[in-house]
Amino acid sequence: MEELLPGLPTAELAALGSELATVDDLGSLAGLAARQRALLAQTVALGWSGEAACTLISGLNDRLTRRVLTLVARRHRLPPVDWCWLAMGSEGRDEQTLVSDQDNGLVFSACDAGEAQALRELFLPFAREANEQLAACGFSLCPGNIMAGNPQWCLSVDEWRERFIEWVRCPDPVALLNATIFFDLRPLHGKLELGQGLRTLIGHLTSDTPAFLHLMSINALQVHPPLGFLGDVAVDDAEAVDLKKFGSRIFVDVARILALAAATPSVNSFARLREAGAAAGMQPGEVAAAQAALSHLLRLRLEQQAAAGAETPVFRPAELHEIDRVILKESLHQARRLQQRLKLNYSL
């Protein structure tokens, strides 16, 4: 990792890790989280690849989240049943940037619907405090309330299974939206086998239901890379581009569909392209080019976030040096090619 991340402040990160492993005060976690964010913001512009930087950020955020959950769990009398905290969205994919909100859920074991309801009432106070403490550590509350503290996403194993079966077998616009978040779930803390079982179920369901993947593909193709008629990068009235919505999201969406079609286990977009690309008809060079393009877009987003500080980052291609502008344009062309692959595979 150090070779991939030149200038990595290993001593400072090790010191933070030691403090995090021993801290018993929830109030101190917010300060540690702030120091971690500041350290990452200072070092993210040192020439790292986007893939490696996001992997590091996500790993450190995982460590912090697990400590929050451990300390919050001590403050609650949790029922003696297996449970697992689920990371979703960019956190589930190990693709977090310097600006992240929460997308999470909770799964627990229950014998029947009655027991599930009783257990949910016991888990919700814990989950809600965990969401609040994570927000205090810099992970803002999800605007759509996709969090474990919401009763809709604090469910038994059977309830989660029923949700996924309904979304895949009877898809509607809400189901397709949920697929972009919940289908990226990753077990993070607790009885990990519960979350892994849900991932296996998702793979079986989607690979056996091509109609659902066809609808997901139609939905994914509604967003187009910002390329003008002559192939140049197109900007808005503010001379800016939303690199998440019109850039990295395209790769993430296509990689998800390819992985769900092939029932591959990974949720990380780079791993999904590597594991499912061949099954979708992609040549090794195509896969490598798509991965490199996604990594470049993530790097640009990270550098913009670090430069913006507390401000909302605005990405303007004209501010890039010539080489980065050329690579940006080619990366967006790779996004278009990946969408063309999707069109070919699903006859769209």
BALUMZA-356272 format. One line per 4 residues: number of its first residue (from 1); their letters; for each residue z, y, x of N, C-alpha, C, O. Coordinates in steps of 0.1 Angstrom, whole numbers, plus 5000, padded with zeros to 4 digits. Atoms other than C-alpha are relative to their C-alpha. Layout:
BEGIN
NUM = A = Z/Y/X/Z/Y/X/Z/Y/X/Z/Y/X; ...
END
This chain:
BEGIN
1 = MEEL = 5000/4988/5008/5000/5000/5000/5000/5013/5009/4993/5022/5005; 4999/4988/4992/5008/5024/5028/4986/5004/5006/4983/5016/5007; 5013/4997/4995/4973/5020/5042/4991/5007/4989/4983/5015/4992; 5008/4994/5011/4958/5029/5008/5005/5014/4996/4998/5022/4990
5 = LPGL = 4994/4988/5004/4982/5058/5003/5005/5008/5013/5017/5007/5016; 4996/4993/4988/4982/5079/5035/5010/5011/4997/5009/5018/4987; 4990/4989/5002/5012/5102/5038/5011/4996/4991/5019/5004/4987; 4990/5004/5009/5033/5081/5015/5014/5002/5005/5017/4997/5016
9 = PTAE = 4986/4997/4995/5069/5094/5018/5009/4988/4998/5018/4989/4989; 4992/5013/5003/5084/5059/5021/5015/5002/5001/5023/4996/4994; 4985/4998/4998/5118/5071/5034/5006/5007/4988/5017/5003/4983; 4994/4993/5012/5123/5095/5005/4999/4992/4988/5009/4992/4980
13 = LAAL = 5001/5009/5012/5111/5070/4979/5010/4989/5001/5016/4985/4991; 4990/5011/4998/5134/5043/4994/5014/5006/4997/5022/4999/4991; 4987/4994/5003/5163/5067/4992/5002/5002/4985/5013/4999/4979; 4999/4998/5015/5155/5075/4955/5002/4986/4994/5010/4985/4984
17 = GSEL = 4998/5013/5006/5152/5038/4948/5014/4995/5002/5020/4988/4993; 4986/5004/4998/5186/5031/4963/5010/5007/4991/5019/5001/4985; 4992/4992/5010/5202/5059/4942/4998/4994/4986/5008/4993/4979; 5003/5005/5014/5185/5046/4911/5006/4986/4997/5011/4984/4986
21 = ATVD = 4994/5014/5002/5197/5010/4916/5015/5000/4998/5020/4991/4993; 4986/5000/5001/5233/5021/4918/5006/5010/4990/5017/5010/4987; 4995/4989/5009/5235/5051/4894/5005/4994/4987/4999/4985/4982; 4995/5005/5013/5257/5044/4864/5002/5011/4990/5007/5008/4979
25 = DLGS = 4998/4989/5009/5256/5078/4848/4986/5004/4995/4977/5008/5002; 5012/4996/5006/5228/5085/4823/4996/5014/5003/4984/5017/5005; 5003/4986/4997/5231/5122/4830/4994/5002/5013/4986/5012/5015; 5006/4998/4987/5222/5117/4866/4985/4995/5001/4978/4999/5010
29 = LAGL = 5013/5005/5000/5190/5099/4858/4989/5010/4999/4978/5010/5005; 5010/4989/5002/5172/5130/4846/4997/5007/5013/4986/5011/5016; 5002/4994/4987/5178/5146/4880/4992/4992/5010/4984/4997/5017; 5008/5009/4991/5165/5116/4899/4986/4999/4995/4977/4999/5004
33 = AARQ = 5014/5000/5005/5134/5115/4876/4993/5013/5004/4981/5012/5008; 5006/4987/4996/5128/5152/4884/4996/5000/5014/4986/5005/5018; 5003/5001/4986/5130/5146/4921/4988/4990/5003/4980/4993/5011; 5012/5010/4998/5106/5116/4918/4987/5007/4996/4977/5005/5003
37 = RALL = 5012/4993/5005/5081/5137/4898/4995/5010/5011/4984/5012/5014; 5003/4990/4990/5083/5165/4924/4994/4994/5012/4985/4999/5018; 5005/5007/4988/5078/5141/4953/4986/4995/4998/4978/4997/5007; 5013/5005/5003/5048/5125/4936/4990/5012/4999/4978/5011/5004
41 = AQTV = 5009/4989/5001/5033/5159/4928/4996/5006/5013/4985/5011/5015; 5002/4995/4987/5036/5170/4964/4991/4991/5008/4983/4996/5017; 5007/5009/4992/5020/5139/4978/4987/4994/4994/4979/4987/5000; 5012/5006/5007/4993/5130/4952/4987/5005/5005/4977/4999/5002
45 = ALGW = 5013/4995/4996/4967/5152/4968/4997/4997/5015/4991/5005/5022; 5001/5003/4986/4968/5135/5002/4989/4990/5002/4989/4983/5013; 5011/5009/4998/4936/5115/4997/5001/4986/4995/4993/4978/4999; 4998/5013/5006/4948/5086/4977/4989/4997/4991/4983/5006/4985
49 = SGEA = 5009/5003/5011/4924/5067/4955/5008/5001/4987/5020/5000/4986; 4993/4999/5013/4931/5072/4918/5007/4987/4996/5017/4988/4990; 4994/5013/5004/4937/5035/4913/5014/4998/5007/5023/4995/5000; 4988/5002/4993/4963/5033/4940/5011/5010/4996/5023/5006/4995
53 = ACTL = 4990/4990/5004/4981/5065/4930/5006/4997/4986/5018/4998/4985; 4995/5003/5014/4983/5055/4893/5009/4988/5001/5019/4987/4993; 4992/5012/4998/4996/5021/4904/5014/5003/5005/5024/4998/5000; 4988/4996/4995/5023/5037/4924/5009/5008/4990/5020/5005/4988
57 = ISGL = 4993/4993/5010/5033/5062/4897/5005/4991/4989/5017/4992/4985; 4996/5009/5010/5034/5035/4871/5012/4991/5004/5021/4988/4997; 4990/5008/4995/5055/5013/4893/5014/5007/5001/5024/5001/4997; 4987/4992/5000/5081/5040/4899/5005/5003/4986/5017/5003/4984
61 = NDRL = 4996/4997/5013/5081/5049/4863/5006/4987/4993/5016/4988/4985; 4995/5013/5005/5087/5012/4854/5015/4998/5005/5023/4995/4997; 4987/5002/4995/5117/5011/4877/5010/5010/4994/5021/5006/4991; 4992/4990/5006/5131/5043/4862/5003/4995/4985/5015/4996/4981
65 = TRRV = 4998/5004/5014/5126/5030/4826/5009/4988/4999/5018/4988/4990; 4991/5012/5000/5143/4997/4834/5014/5004/5002/5023/4999/4995; 4987/4996/4998/5173/5015/4847/5006/5007/4987/5017/5005/4984; 4996/4994/5012/5174/5037/4816/5004/4990/4989/5015/4991/4983
69 = LTLV = 4997/5011/5010/5173/5006/4794/5013/4993/5003/5020/4989/4994; 4988/5007/4996/5200/4989/4814/5012/5008/4996/5022/5002/4991; 4988/4991/5002/5224/5018/4811/5002/5002/4985/5014/5003/4980; 4998/4998/5015/5217/5025/4774/5005/4987/4993/5013/4988/4984
73 = ARRH = 4996/5013/5007/5221/4988/4765/5015/4998/5002/5021/4992/4993; 4985/5001/4998/5257/4990/4780/5008/5007/4989/5019/5004/4987; 4994/4992/5009/5265/5016/4754/5000/4995/4985/5005/5001/4976; 5002/5006/5014/5255/4994/4724/5004/4985/5000/5003/4978/5010
77 = RLPP = 4997/5014/5002/5267/4961/4710/4988/4993/4995/4986/4992/4983; 5012/5006/5004/5234/4944/4710/5002/4985/4995/5011/4979/5000; 4998/5014/5005/5230/4911/4690/4997/4990/5011/4988/4993/5019; 5003/5010/4990/5230/4879/4711/4987/4992/4997/4988/4980/4996
81 = VDWC = 5013/5006/5002/5193/4872/4706/4991/5005/5011/4993/5015/5017; 5010/4996/4990/5163/4874/4729/4993/5012/4995/4990/5013/4983; 5007/4988/5003/5146/4908/4730/4992/5004/5012/4995/5001/5023; 5009/4995/4989/5119/4925/4751/4995/5014/4996/4990/5017/4985
85 = WLAM = 5006/4986/5001/5109/4962/4756/4986/4999/5004/4982/4994/5014; 5014/5000/4997/5072/4966/4754/4994/5013/5004/4997/5023/4997; 5007/4988/4996/5052/4992/4773/4986/4999/4995/4980/4988/4995; 5014/4999/5006/5019/5003/4757/4992/5011/5006/4997/5019/5014
89 = GSEG = 5009/4989/4995/4990/5026/4763/4999/5000/5015/4998/4990/5021; 5002/4999/4986/4987/5039/4798/5011/4994/5008/5009/4989/5019; 4988/5006/4994/5022/5027/4807/4997/4985/5001/5000/4978/5011; 5003/5014/5000/5012/4992/4796/4989/4996/5010/4989/4985/5016
93 = RDEQ = 5011/5003/4991/4980/4994/4817/5003/5003/5015/4994/5000/5023; 4997/4996/4986/4998/5006/4849/4990/5011/5004/4986/5011/5015; 5009/4990/4997/4976/5037/4847/5006/5014/4996/4999/5023/4992; 4994/4987/5003/5001/5065/4842/4997/5011/5010/4995/5008/5022
97 = TLVS = 5003/4989/4991/4994/5099/4857/5013/5008/5001/5024/5003/4997; 4988/4992/4998/5018/5128/4864/5005/5005/4987/5017/5010/4986; 4996/4995/5013/5019/5138/4827/4999/4988/4990/4988/4983/4987; 5000/5012/5009/5029/5109/4804/5010/5002/4989/5021/5006/4990
101 = DQDN = 4991/5000/5011/5044/5106/4770/5003/4985/4997/4998/4976/5004; 4996/5014/5002/5060/5074/4755/4991/4993/4990/4987/4999/4980; 5006/5010/5009/5042/5045/4739/5007/4987/5003/5005/4980/5013; 4992/5012/4998/5066/5016/4735/5004/4994/4987/5003/5000/4976
105 = GLVF = 4995/5008/5012/5080/4990/4711/5010/4990/5005/5013/4989/5016; 4990/5010/4997/5106/4963/4709/4997/4988/4991/4994/4989/4980; 5001/5013/5007/5103/4926/4700/5012/4992/5002/5018/4992/5012; 4988/5008/4999/5131/4903/4692/4999/4987/4992/4990/4986/4984
109 = SACD = 5001/5013/5007/5137/4867/4680/5008/5001/4987/5019/5007/4987; 4993/5001/5013/5147/4861/4644/4995/4988/4993/4983/4984/4994; 5004/5013/5007/5147/4830/4622/4992/5003/4987/4983/4995/4984; 5007/4997/5012/5134/4847/4590/5000/5015/4997/5005/5022/5005
113 = AGEA = 5002/4986/5003/5126/4880/4573/5014/5007/4998/5016/5018/5002; 4987/4995/5003/5162/4885/4562/5008/5003/5013/5014/5014/5015; 4993/4999/4987/5176/4880/4597/4993/5011/5008/5000/5019/5015; 5008/4989/4993/5148/4903/4611/5005/5013/4996/5007/5022/5004
117 = QALR = 4996/4987/5005/5159/4931/4589/5014/5004/5005/5017/5015/5009; 4986/4998/4996/5196/4927/4598/5000/5003/5015/5007/5012/5020; 5000/4998/4985/5188/4925/4636/4993/5014/5003/4998/5020/5012; 5006/4988/4997/5165/4955/4634/5010/5012/4999/5010/5021/5007
121 = ELFL = 4990/4989/5002/5193/4977/4621/5010/5001/5012/5015/5011/5015; 4991/5000/4988/5214/4966/4652/4992/5005/5012/4998/5011/5021; 5007/4996/4988/5186/4973/4677/4995/5014/4999/4994/5021/5010; 5005/4987/5001/5174/5006/4663/5008/5011/5007/5003/5020/5014
125 = PFAR = 4992/4989/4992/5204/5028/4676/4998/4999/5015/4997/5010/5021; 5003/5002/4986/5198/5013/4710/4986/5006/5004/4985/5013/5014; 5014/4996/4997/5160/5019/4709/4999/5015/4999/4992/5021/5007; 5001/4985/5002/5164/5055/4696/5007/5007/5012/5001/5017/5016
129 = EANE = 4993/4993/4989/5189/5064/4723/4991/4998/5013/4990/5007/5021; 5008/5003/4989/5166/5048/4749/4988/5010/5000/4984/5016/5010; 5011/4990/5001/5137/5070/4736/5004/5014/5004/4997/5021/5011; 4995/4986/4997/5158/5101/4738/5003/5001/5015/5000/5012/5021
133 = QLAA = 4997/4999/4985/5170/5093/4774/4988/5000/5008/4987/5007/5019; 5012/5000/4993/5135/5086/4785/4993/5014/4999/4987/5019/5009; 5005/4986/5001/5125/5120/4771/5007/5009/5009/5001/5018/5015; 4992/4991/4991/5153/5136/4791/4995/4998/5014/4997/5007/5023
137 = CGFS = 5005/5003/4986/5137/5119/4822/4986/5005/5002/4980/5002/5012; 5013/4994/4998/5104/5136/4816/4989/4993/4992/4977/4997/4993; 5010/5007/5007/5086/5111/4794/5001/5005/4985/5009/5000/4977; 4998/4993/5013/5080/5132/4763/4998/4990/4988/4992/4979/4989
141 = LCPG = 5001/5008/5012/5084/5117/4728/4985/4999/4995/4978/5009/4996; 5014/5002/5004/5052/5102/4714/4997/5008/4987/5005/5007/4977; 5003/4992/5012/5036/5127/4689/4997/4991/4988/5000/4995/4976; 5003/5009/5012/5025/5097/4667/5012/4991/4997/5010/4982/4989
145 = NIMA = 4988/5008/5002/5060/5082/4669/4998/4985/5002/5004/4977/4996; 5001/5014/4996/5048/5050/4685/5010/4997/5011/5007/4997/5023; 4988/5002/4991/5082/5042/4700/5009/4989/4994/5009/4987/4981; 4991/5011/5004/5107/5014/4698/5011/5005/4990/5015/4997/4982
149 = GNPQ = 4990/4995/5009/5131/5037/4679/4995/5002/4986/5002/5005/4976; 5006/5000/5014/5107/5037/4649/5000/4986/4994/4996/4977/5001; 4999/5014/5006/5114/5008/4625/4987/4993/5000/4987/4980/5000; 5013/5007/5001/5077/5001/4623/4996/4993/5013/4988/4983/5013
153 = WCLS = 5003/5006/4987/5076/4992/4660/5012/4993/5007/5012/4991/5019; 4988/5008/4996/5110/4974/4663/5000/4988/4991/5006/4988/4981; 5004/5012/5009/5099/4940/4650/5004/4987/5006/5005/4986/5019; 4999/5014/4996/5106/4903/4652/4987/4995/5006/4977/5001/5004
157 = VDEW = 5012/5007/4995/5082/4880/4669/4990/4998/4989/4978/5001/4990; 5009/5003/5011/5068/4869/4636/4994/5012/4993/4983/5012/4989; 5005/4987/5006/5065/4905/4623/4989/5006/5009/4979/5011/5004; 5011/4995/4991/5045/4915/4654/4988/4991/4998/4976/4997/4998
161 = RERF = 5011/5009/5001/5023/4884/4650/4992/5004/4987/4980/5005/4987; 5006/4996/5013/5016/4894/4613/4992/5013/5002/4981/5014/4996; 5007/4987/4998/5007/4929/4624/4987/4998/5007/4976/5003/5003; 5012/5002/4992/4982/4918/4650/4990/4992/4992/4978/4995/4993
165 = IEWV = 5009/5008/5008/4967/4892/4627/4993/5009/4989/4981/5008/4987; 5006/4991/5010/4962/4918/4600/4990/5010/5006/4980/5012/5000; 5009/4990/4993/4947/4944/4624/4987/4993/5003/4976/5000/5002; 5012/5006/4996/4922/4919/4637/4991/4994/4989/4979/4995/4989
169 = RCPD = 5007/5007/5011/4913/4900/4605/4995/5010/4989/4985/5007/4983; 5003/4990/5011/4912/4930/4582/5000/5014/5006/5008/5023/5002; 5000/4987/4993/4903/4960/4604/4996/5011/4992/4987/5010/4983; 5003/4988/5006/4902/4995/4592/5001/5011/5011/5005/5008/5022
173 = PVAL = 4999/4990/4989/4902/5029/4611/5014/5000/5006/5015/5003/5018; 4986/5001/4994/4940/5026/4615/5001/4989/5010/5007/4990/5021; 4999/5012/4991/4937/4991/4630/4992/5003/5013/4997/4999/5023; 5008/4997/4988/4910/5003/4654/5007/5010/5009/5007/5009/5021
177 = LNAT = 4992/4991/4992/4932/5032/4665/5012/4993/5007/5015/4995/5018; 4989/5008/4994/4962/5008/4670/4995/4992/5011/5003/4989/5021; 5005/5009/4989/4940/4986/4691/4999/5007/5013/5000/5000/5023; 5001/4993/4987/4937/5013/4717/5013/5002/5006/5014/5006/5018
181 = IFFD = 4987/4998/4995/4974/5014/4721/5008/4987/5001/5012/4983/5012; 4992/5012/5001/4991/4982/4710/4994/4988/5007/5001/4979/5012; 5006/5011/4993/4965/4959/4725/5000/5001/5015/4995/4993/5022; 4997/4999/4986/4975/4972/4759/5014/4997/5003/5019/5001/5014
185 = LRPL = 4986/5002/4998/5010/4960/4756/5003/4991/5012/4996/4982/5015; 4995/5008/4988/5029/4947/4786/5015/4999/4999/5022/5009/4997; 4986/5002/5000/5064/4932/4786/5006/5007/5012/5002/5004/5023; 4995/4992/4989/5086/4955/4807/5015/4996/5003/5018/4996/5015
189 = HGKL = 4986/5002/4997/5123/4946/4803/5006/4991/4989/5002/4992/4977; 4993/5009/5009/5144/4919/4787/4994/4986/5002/4990/4982/5013; 5006/5014/5000/5130/4884/4778/4985/5002/5000/4979/5003/4989; 5015/4997/4999/5095/4889/4791/4991/4990/4993/4980/4993/4989
193 = ELGQ = 5008/5010/5006/5083/4857/4776/4996/5003/4985/4986/4999/4980; 5003/4995/5014/5084/4873/4741/4988/5008/5000/4979/5007/4992; 5012/4992/4998/5059/4899/4752/4988/4993/5004/4977/4995/5000; 5011/5007/4995/5038/4875/4771/4994/4991/4989/4982/4989/4989
197 = GLRT = 5005/5007/5012/5035/4854/4739/4992/5008/4991/4982/5003/4986; 5008/4991/5008/5022/4883/4720/4987/5003/5007/4976/5004/5000; 5013/4998/4993/4996/4890/4747/4991/4988/4999/4979/4989/4997; 5008/5012/5002/4984/4854/4745/4994/4999/4986/4983/4996/4984
201 = LIGH = 5004/5000/5014/4982/4857/4707/4988/5010/4999/4978/5007/4992; 5010/4990/5001/4961/4889/4710/4987/4995/5006/4976/4996/5000; 5012/5006/4994/4936/4871/4734/4994/4990/4991/4981/4990/4989; 5006/5010/5009/4932/4842/4710/4994/5006/4988/4983/5002/4984
205 = LTSD = 5004/4994/5012/4928/4864/4680/4986/5007/5002/4977/5005/4995; 5012/4992/4998/4902/4888/4694/4988/4992/5005/4977/4995/5001; 5011/5008/4995/4881/4863/4713/4994/4992/4989/4982/4988/4990; 5006/5008/5011/4877/4843/4681/4995/5009/4988/4991/5003/4978
209 = TPAF = 5004/4991/5011/4869/4874/4660/4990/5011/5005/4994/5022/5006; 5009/4991/4994/4837/4890/4673/4997/5012/4991/4993/5023/4995; 5002/4988/5009/4834/4912/4641/5009/5011/5003/5006/5023/5002; 4991/4990/4996/4865/4930/4652/4996/5007/5013/4997/5020/5013
213 = LHLM = 5004/4994/4987/4852/4936/4687/4987/5008/4998/4985/5018/5004; 5012/4992/5003/4819/4948/4672/5004/5014/4994/4998/5024/4998; 4995/4987/5006/4838/4975/4652/5007/5008/5011/5005/5020/5011; 4994/4992/4989/4858/4984/4683/4990/5006/5009/4992/5017/5013
217 = SINA = 5011/4994/4992/4826/4989/4702/4993/5012/4993/4991/5022/5000; 5005/4989/5007/4812/5011/4675/5009/5012/5002/5004/5024/5004; 4990/4989/4998/4844/5032/4677/5000/5005/5014/5001/5018/5015; 5000/4996/4986/4843/5033/4715/4988/5009/5003/4988/5017/5012
221 = LQVH = 5013/4993/4997/4807/5046/4714/4999/5014/4994/4989/5021/4995; 5000/4987/5006/4817/5077/4694/5002/5011/5010/4999/5023/5007; 4998/4990/4989/4827/5095/4726/4990/4998/5011/4987/4987/5016; 5011/5001/4991/4799/5103/4750/5004/5008/5013/5011/5018/5013
225 = PPLG = 4997/4993/4988/4802/5113/4787/4993/5014/5000/4982/5015/4995; 5006/4986/5000/4796/5151/4792/4989/5002/5010/4990/5008/5020; 5012/4999/4992/4761/5149/4806/4990/5007/4992/4987/5004/4981; 5011/4993/5006/4734/5174/4798/4987/4993/5000/4986/4982/5004
229 = FLGD = 5013/5006/5001/4698/5168/4791/4994/4996/5013/4986/4986/5014; 5005/5003/4986/4689/5169/4828/5009/4991/5008/5007/4989/5020; 4991/5008/4993/4718/5147/4837/5011/5007/5008/5019/5000/5015; 4989/4993/4993/4741/5174/4850/5013/5000/4991/5012/4997/4979
233 = VAVD = 4987/5000/5007/4778/5177/4840/5000/5012/4990/4998/5023/4994; 4999/4990/5010/4781/5196/4807/5014/5005/4998/5023/4997/4998; 4987/4994/5002/4810/5220/4802/5001/5007/4987/4991/5010/4980; 4999/4992/5013/4825/5238/4772/5000/5015/5003/4996/5019/5014
237 = DAEA = 5001/4985/4999/4827/5275/4766/5010/5006/5011/5007/5016/5016; 4991/4996/4989/4856/5277/4791/4996/4995/5013/5004/4995/5023; 5005/5006/4987/4835/5260/4818/5009/4988/5004/5010/4985/5016; 4991/5010/4997/4859/5231/4815/4995/4986/4994/4986/4986/4985
241 = VDLK = 5003/5013/5005/4857/5193/4808/5013/4993/4998/5022/4994/5007; 4988/5009/5002/4884/5170/4793/4997/4987/5007/4990/4978/5001; 5003/5012/4992/4883/5143/4820/5006/4987/4994/5002/4976/4998; 4994/5012/5006/4905/5120/4800/4992/4995/4988/4988/4984/4988
245 = KFGS = 5007/5003/5013/4888/5121/4766/4985/4996/5003/4980/4986/4997; 5015/5002/4998/4852/5122/4779/4997/4993/5014/4985/4992/5018; 5002/5006/4987/4857/5105/4813/5007/4986/5001/5002/4976/4998; 4993/5012/4997/4884/5079/4821/5002/4991/4987/5002/4979/4988
249 = RIFV = 4998/5008/5013/4889/5069/4784/4988/4991/4998/4990/4980/4992; 5011/5008/5003/4854/5056/4782/5001/4987/5008/4998/4976/5002; 4999/5012/4992/4860/5031/4811/5012/4992/4994/5010/4979/4993; 4989/5007/5005/4894/5022/4796/4996/4992/4987/5000/4981/4985
253 = DVAR = 5004/5006/5013/4879/5015/4761/4991/4988/5002/4992/4978/4996; 5010/5011/4998/4850/4994/4774/5007/4988/5007/5005/4977/5003; 4993/5011/4993/4872/4974/4798/5009/4993/4990/5010/4980/4991; 4992/5007/5010/4896/4967/4769/4992/4990/4992/4996/4979/4989
257 = ILAL = 5009/5009/5009/4868/4953/4747/4995/4988/5008/4995/4977/5002; 5005/5011/4992/4854/4932/4775/5011/4990/5002/5009/4978/5001; 4989/5009/4998/4888/4918/4782/5005/4992/4988/5008/4980/4988; 4996/5007/5012/4897/4910/4746/4989/4990/4996/4992/4980/4990
261 = AAAT = 5010/5010/5003/4863/4893/4742/5001/4987/5008/4999/4976/5003; 4999/5011/4991/4870/4871/4772/5014/4994/5000/5016/4984/5007; 4986/5005/5001/4907/4866/4764/5006/5000/5014/5014/4991/5017; 4994/4999/4987/4916/4876/4800/5014/5006/4999/5017/5014/4990
265 = PSVN = 4986/4996/5002/4953/4882/4806/5004/5014/5004/5014/5020/4999; 4996/4987/4995/4953/4915/4824/4998/5012/4990/4990/5011/4981; 5001/4988/5008/4958/4949/4807/4996/5012/5008/4991/5022/5003; 5005/4989/4991/4950/4971/4837/4985/5001/5000/4979/4990/5000
269 = SFAR = 5015/4999/5002/4915/4985/4834/4992/4995/5012/4982/4989/5010; 5007/5005/4988/4905/4977/4870/5000/4985/5000/4989/4979/5003; 4999/5015/5000/4917/4941/4866/4991/4995/4988/4985/4985/4990; 5008/5004/5011/4900/4939/4832/4985/5000/5004/4978/4990/5000
273 = LREA = 5014/5000/4996/4867/4949/4846/4997/4989/5010/4986/4982/5009; 5002/5010/4990/4871/4925/4875/5000/4986/4993/4991/4978/4997; 4999/5014/5006/4881/4895/4853/4990/4998/4989/4986/4986/4987; 5009/5002/5012/4859/4901/4823/4986/5005/5002/4977/5002/4994
277 = GAAA = 5013/4994/4998/4829/4919/4838/4989/4989/5000/4979/4991/4994; 5010/5011/4998/4811/4887/4848/4996/4994/4986/4985/4991/4983; 5002/5006/5013/4816/4872/4813/4991/5008/4991/4985/5003/4982; 5008/4991/5008/4800/4903/4798/4986/5002/5006/4978/5010/5000
281 = GMQP = 5014/4998/4994/4769/4900/4821/4999/5010/5011/4988/5013/5015; 5000/4990/4989/4779/4925/4847/4999/4993/5014/5006/4983/5016; 5001/5005/4986/4769/4919/4883/5011/5006/5008/5017/5016/5004; 4989/4995/4991/4795/4923/4911/4998/5015/5003/5008/5022/5004
285 = GEVA = 5002/4986/4997/4779/4956/4921/5003/5009/4989/5008/5020/4991; 4997/4991/5012/4781/4970/4886/5015/5001/4998/5020/5012/4995; 4985/5000/5001/4818/4960/4884/5006/5010/5010/5015/5018/5007; 4994/4991/4989/4826/4977/4917/4996/5014/4998/5005/5023/5000
289 = AAQA = 5004/4986/5003/4807/5008/4907/5008/5006/4989/5012/5018/4990; 4992/4995/5012/4825/5011/4874/5015/5003/5005/5021/5012/5001; 4986/4998/4995/4859/5006/4892/5001/5013/5009/5011/5020/5007; 4999/4989/4991/4851/5032/4918/4999/5013/4992/5005/5023/4995
293 = ALSH = 5001/4988/5009/4840/5057/4891/5013/5003/4993/5017/5015/4993; 4987/4997/5007/4872/5053/4871/5010/5005/5010/5018/5014/5007; 4990/4996/4990/4893/5056/4903/4998/5015/5003/5007/5022/5005; 5003/4986/4997/4875/5089/4911/5004/5009/4989/5010/5020/4992
297 = LLRL = 4996/4992/5011/4881/5103/4877/5015/5002/4999/5020/5012/4996; 4986/5000/5000/4917/5094/4878/5006/5009/5011/5015/5016/5010; 4995/4992/4989/4921/5110/4912/4998/5015/4997/5007/5023/5000; 5003/4986/5004/4905/5143/4899/5011/5004/4990/5016/5016/4991
301 = RLEQ = 4990/4996/5010/4929/5143/4869/5014/5002/5007/5021/5011/5004; 4987/4999/4993/4959/5137/4892/5001/5013/5008/5011/5020/5008; 5000/4988/4991/4950/5165/4916/5001/5012/4991/5007/5022/4995; 4999/4989/5008/4945/5188/4887/5014/5002/4994/5019/5013/4993
305 = QAAA = 4986/5000/5005/4979/5179/4872/5009/5006/5010/5018/5014/5007; 4991/4995/4990/4996/5185/4905/4998/5015/5003/5008/5022/5006; 5002/4986/4997/4979/5218/4910/5005/5009/4989/5009/5020/4991; 4996/4992/5011/4987/5230/4875/5015/5001/4999/5020/5011/4993
309 = GAET = 4985/4999/5001/5025/5223/4878/5004/4999/4986/5000/4989/4979; 4995/5000/5014/5041/5231/4845/4990/5004/4990/4991/5003/4978; 5011/4995/5009/5009/5246/4831/4992/4988/4995/4992/4977/5001; 5009/5010/5006/4985/5226/4809/4988/4999/5009/4981/5009/5011
313 = PVFR = 5011/5001/4990/4959/5213/4834/4986/5002/4993/4983/4996/4982; 5014/4997/5005/4923/5226/4828/4991/4996/5011/4992/5002/5022; 5009/5004/4990/4896/5209/4847/4986/5007/4999/4979/5006/4989; 5013/4993/4999/4866/5230/4858/4992/4994/5011/4996/4996/5023
317 = PAEL = 5008/5006/4990/4839/5212/4877/4995/5010/5011/4994/5006/5023; 5005/4990/4991/4827/5244/4893/5010/5003/5012/5006/5008/5022; 4990/4997/4990/4860/5246/4913/5000/4988/5010/5007/4990/5020; 5000/5011/4990/4852/5213/4931/4991/5003/5011/4982/5011/5010
321 = HEID = 5009/4999/4989/4836/5211/4965/4987/4992/4996/4988/4984/4987; 5013/5006/5004/4800/5199/4965/5000/4985/5000/4994/4979/4990; 5000/5014/5000/4807/5163/4974/5007/4994/4988/5002/4985/4981; 4992/5004/5012/4833/5159/4946/4991/5002/4987/4992/4994/4978
325 = RVIL = 5009/4998/5012/4808/5174/4921/4990/4990/4999/4987/4985/4988; 5010/5011/5000/4782/5149/4931/5006/4987/4995/5000/4980/4987; 4994/5013/5004/4806/5120/4928/5004/5001/4985/5004/4990/4978; 4996/4998/5014/4819/5134/4895/4987/4997/4991/4989/4989/4981
329 = KESL = 5012/5002/5008/4783/5134/4881/4996/4985/5000/4993/4980/4989; 5004/5014/4999/4776/5099/4893/5011/4991/4992/5007/4981/4986; 4989/5007/5008/4810/5087/4878/4997/5001/4985/4999/4991/4978; 5003/4999/5014/4800/5100/4844/4987/4993/4997/4986/4987/4985
333 = HQAR = 5012/5009/5003/4766/5083/4847/5004/4985/5000/4999/4978/4992; 4995/5014/5001/4785/5051/4854/5007/4998/4986/5006/4987/4981; 4994/5002/5013/4804/5057/4822/4989/4998/4989/4991/4989/4980; 5011/5002/5010/4771/5060/4803/4994/4986/5002/4991/4979/4992
337 = RLQQ = 5005/5013/4998/4759/5028/4819/5009/4989/4994/5004/4979/4989; 4991/5009/5006/4790/5010/4809/4999/5000/4985/5000/4989/4979; 5002/5000/5015/4785/5021/4773/4987/4993/4996/4986/4987/4986; 5013/5007/5003/4749/5009/4775/5002/4985/5001/4996/4977/4993
341 = RLKL = 4997/5014/5000/4763/4975/4785/5006/4995/4987/5003/4985/4982; 4994/5003/5013/4784/4976/4754/4990/4999/4989/4990/4990/4980; 5010/5000/5010/4755/4985/4732/4991/4987/5001/4987/4982/4991; 5009/5012/4998/4734/4956/4747/5008/4988/4995/5002/4979/4988
345 = NYSL = 4993/5012/5004/4762/4931/4742/5002/4998/4985/5003/4987/4980; 4997/5001/5014/4769/4940/4706/4988/5005/4991/4990/5008/4980; 5012/4996/5007/4733/4950/4696/5002/5013/4992/4999/5013/4980; 4997/4987/5007/4743/4986/4688/4989/5010/5003/4990/5021/4999
END
